[in-house]
């Protein structure tokens, strides 16, 4: 069990020794976003800008346009401070910066709504030419990081605070755009991402064992690029699809699946599980919040049973 | 020095003609701020900066949505960012005067569809010479800090130059950048960074002196830890001396506060807010061109 932010920090340190063009830009959250060890190992390649995200993002752009591959990390919730800088300094310049938004969704827990990244996917998906990835475990985080180290496209990496189960095999190969089927099934398909992937796998197991329902579980680590055609196929093979995401149901995974079904001649109905449209967040233990807002195994099992009965 | 200044003044005069000619043809744009910044841009491009030789291989730009392969900025020359991107015609005119782009391209295509010369500078449209896309105000100084940090890390002598506006200095990001640049300089991480404020006293809706009074501005930059030099932004002797003085200070970034005249060089555009952004009519065009010594 390891959080994807921790895996990111380890990977960054490792990649830093192999790729001298990797830099880190920080806005006073290097401890929480796990770039601190990189800063200690490579102080010359670490730029602490203080609590000034807009400046940090544009500085990262200038570094990138000089030939470097900077990683700028902060909470996903604070990445949006620099929305116009991400659009203009990074995307419009085509500056090869990796933006790393940690503490996705509810799992920051007791710190509450202002610290929760519940809008970040919607905002980042609106950015022209910005690749977007969210790993579901340690193996996937490291595979995505290997790709990011050698790519020269601007990217947003969405990471979680909470420890997560290993759901991918050791020989996992990351391909940008591709969805990843983690469990085969015949009765219903569930799309999940990041923190909800293990919920989906646990629910699928329970559905199989207790209800004889066979659930296909598909992880979506690559948000942009995104293989919409594969969703179209799933939406012809299955009558019912459920999506479950630790983000509001506006502009995130559920919306992506809905568009992809319509645009690729799918016929399945879609039920979205996610944070409500006008929801901010609240303090509480992550597991209590997941339960209250339906991102837990029980709600997914109940939803599948309800959807299949209908 | 005298001859040098005379040559620069001639180049500036021609730059101003190109600004008026191209803005008249395209019937939109920002004459006032392009003219106020002209002598700053001219003195940088044709004396202070090492901007390299023209590389006439260009037309690679594509607006079709295709992704161009990423190429970092040249390491062979200095970096220039026009953070007040609405003064783009002054930058394009300097590129034309320096033979980096054809004069005809500026006059015929400025602000038109498929042009490399958009209303505000676009890096990906002309990556050989435009180091940062600007127009959303407040971001260029931070971009320049990034370039300057990179130059130091790469061990390059290259210098980074950035021009910001007085109105633009109301953006909070300018002061985030001010704070961080001085800090990085103290820590030995910043390369040579020279910023210039084009203090032309006007912004879109009124006087820029309201929120940032002229006498207050140098104290603000000094308080943030910068080396501050004040100069007449239309006096070449003054400007070249300021650049020279800036080179002597290596432990701080330098801000030159340049007093300029909005619309400088065209009598009826000088010191008027209305020429911040306005299409030039035929009559005004003729008067302006005759004041600037005509066009061949």
Interface residues (C-beta under 8 A of the other chain):
Chain A: X23 X44 X45 X47 X49 X50 X52 X54 X55 X57 X58 X59 X60 X61 X62 X63 X64 X65 X66 X67 X68 X84 X85 X87 X88 X89 X92 X93 X94 X96 X129 X152 X153
Chain B: X67 X68 X70 X72 X73 X75 X122 X123 X124 X131 X132 X133 X134 X135 X136 X138 X139 X140 X142 X143 X144 X145 X146 X147 X148 X149 X150 X151 X153 X154 X172 X173 X176 X177 X179 X180 X183 X184 X189
